[in-house]
């Protein structure tokens, strides 16, 4: 198991390692075969310079490696969002808010990571720059999950302690689940999105992938500039719900086995877990029938660029963006109202529970070859994409928060457990996830 930030900071304080050594370990990992197609732009020189700064170890991130999803502005660099359509865009004039906050905390940015073009898919395929292979699969190359694909692989392989990314429908939690790491999607309003290229201005969330839940808390505090309220309450003090509607449908055998085993472990430890229908989840399909926020809001950003450069877009991405062209202003306003009313119904149905548990995704990572670029595989691609986004996107529409943490056995492909709740319940979700992680690691 790779050491996390808090463990490494202790080693730094006690003189058992130093920032330069940690950066060299990260760079070695970034140059390994496991990181093929992970970095679109390497920043090794800058990272080494930060790690060599006097007193860097006194800063929160202590010069440790952080990777940057390619949709965040870094001063002097072009933000291409995993696309060749923006290859000739001017460099950013200033850092995005997230980059600025991490930089001031002592982050050593090791490189810009590959991603799904314009963040519009949960699979992780990129036809322009190649697709990073799943970090945990040894049989065949498997998908990394998306859209924060390279960010996840950078963390899972040891090339970064933190993968800065975004989550609009699951783009942090899906790759976290498929690569056996931790992904925290905070309530969207807690971290500014300024300087991040948008997919959906309504749903976009700036957040990160990490090696542990305690690191997720640590990084969230830096990004949100707030302190998470820690609770000493035992797991048995919380009432946890398991929604049976949709989120448990069609689990593949590995996910089903890990899910049932995890619930048994939690119940034996005293967790109070009750199943409920939460049938309001089924309303989302009708609410989003006209295309949803991502289609409308991405089309508003892309339509001029599509007029000039549609031929260089990933056809699968372009097709999803183009759905927004047919949504009327009336449709969009009605979508906003329908979402707000749905959130109120969900909040009422969720009363009495502190958080909810679900599989993050219903499947393990399929082979890249099954969904690789090509019209003959489009049906398979869109089927897999819909399954990967099915559970996670519920939380984005809810304006909620969620942690995905590993719950698989060592001989299984990675499976994620999602702990989630509504808006601004981030602290209970994180406290519960921290206890679950500790319990599962003892197994």
Rosetta blueprint (number, residue, H / E / L):
1 X L
2 X L
3 X L
4 X L
5 X H
6 X H
7 X H
8 X H
9 X H
10 X H
11 X H
12 X H
13 X H
14 X L
15 X L
16 X L
17 X L
18 X L
19 X H
20 X H
21 X H
22 X H
23 X H
24 X H
25 X H
26 X H
27 X H
28 X H
29 X H
30 X H
31 X L
32 X L
33 X H
34 X H
35 X H
36 X L
37 X L
38 X L
39 X E
40 X E
41 X E
42 X E
43 X L
44 X H
45 X H
46 X H
47 X H
48 X H
49 X H
50 X H
51 X H
52 X L
53 X L
54 X L
55 X L
56 X H
57 X H
58 X H
59 X L
60 X L
61 X L
62 X L
63 X L
64 X L
65 X E
66 X E
67 X E
68 X E
69 X E
70 X L
71 X L
72 X E
73 X L
74 X L
75 X L
76 X L
77 X L
78 X L
79 X L
80 X L
81 X L
82 X L
83 X L
84 X L
85 X L
86 X L
87 X L
88 X L
89 X L
90 X L
91 X L
92 X L
93 X L
94 X L
95 X L
96 X L
97 X H
98 X H
99 X H
100 X H
101 X H
102 X H
103 X H
104 X H
105 X L
106 X L
107 X L
108 X E
109 X E
110 X E
111 X E
112 X E
113 X E
114 X L
115 X L
116 X L
117 X H
118 X H
119 X H
120 X L
121 X L
122 X L
123 X L
124 X L
125 X L
126 X L
127 X L
128 X L
129 X L
130 X L
131 X L
132 X L
133 X L
134 X L
135 X L
136 X L
137 X L
138 X L
139 X L
140 X L
141 X L
142 X E
143 X L
144 X L
145 X L
146 X L
147 X L
148 X L
149 X H
150 X H
151 X H
152 X H
153 X H
154 X H
155 X H
156 X H
157 X L
158 X L
159 X L
160 X L
161 X L
162 X E
163 X E
164 X E
165 X E
166 X E
167 X L
168 X L
169 X L
170 X L
171 X L
172 X L
173 X H
174 X H
175 X H
176 X H
177 X H
178 X H
179 X H
180 X L
181 X L
182 X E
183 X E
184 X E
185 X E
186 X L
187 X L
188 X H
189 X H
190 X H
191 X L
192 X L
193 X L
194 X L
195 X L
196 X E
197 X L
198 X L
199 X L
200 X L
201 X L
202 X L
203 X L
204 X L
205 X L
206 X E
207 X E
208 X E
209 X E
210 X E
211 X L
212 X L
213 X H
214 X H
215 X H
216 X H
217 X H
218 X H
219 X H
220 X H
221 X H
222 X H
223 X H
224 X H
225 X L
226 X L
227 X L
228 X L
229 X L
230 X L
231 X L
232 X L
233 X L
234 X L
235 X H
236 X H
237 X H
238 X L
239 X E
240 X E
241 X E
242 X E
243 X E
244 X L
245 X L
246 X L
247 X L
248 X L
249 X L
250 X L
251 X L
252 X L
253 X H
254 X H
255 X H
256 X H
257 X H
258 X H
259 X H
260 X H
261 X H
262 X H
263 X H
264 X H
265 X H
266 X H
267 X H
268 X H
269 X L
270 X L
271 X L
272 X E
273 X E
274 X E
275 X E
276 X E
277 X L
278 X L
279 X H
280 X H
281 X H
282 X H
283 X H
284 X H
285 X H
286 X H
287 X H
288 X L
289 X L
290 X L
291 X L
292 X H
293 X H
294 X H
295 X H
296 X H
297 X H
298 X H
299 X H
300 X H
301 X H
302 X H
303 X H
304 X H
305 X H
306 X H
307 X H
308 X H
309 X H
310 X H
311 X H
312 X H
313 X L
314 X L
315 X H
316 X H
317 X H
318 X H
319 X H
320 X H
321 X H
322 X H
323 X H
324 X H
325 X H
326 X H
327 X L
328 X L
329 X H
330 X H
331 X H
332 X H
333 X H
334 X H
335 X H
336 X H
337 X H
338 X H
339 X H
340 X H
341 X H
342 X H
343 X H
344 X H
345 X H
346 X H
347 X H
348 X H
349 X H
350 X L
351 X L
352 X L
353 X L
354 X L
355 X E
356 X E
357 X E
358 X E
359 X E
360 X L
361 X L
362 X L
363 X L
364 X L
365 X L
366 X L
367 X E
368 X H
369 X H
370 X H
371 X H
372 X L
373 X L
374 X L
375 X H
376 X H
377 X H
378 X H
379 X H
380 X H
381 X H
382 X H
383 X H
384 X H
385 X H
386 X H
387 X H
388 X H
389 X H
390 X H
391 X H
392 X H
393 X H
394 X H
395 X H
396 X H
397 X H
398 X L
399 X L
400 X L
401 X E
402 X E
403 X E
404 X E
405 X E
406 X E
407 X L
408 X L
409 X L
410 X L
411 X L
412 X L
413 X L
414 X L
415 X L
416 X E
417 X E
418 X E
419 X E
420 X E
421 X E
422 X L
423 X L
424 X L
425 X L
426 X H
427 X H
428 X H
429 X H
430 X H
431 X H
432 X H
433 X H
434 X H
435 X H
436 X H
437 X H
438 X H
439 X H
440 X H
441 X H
442 X L
443 X L
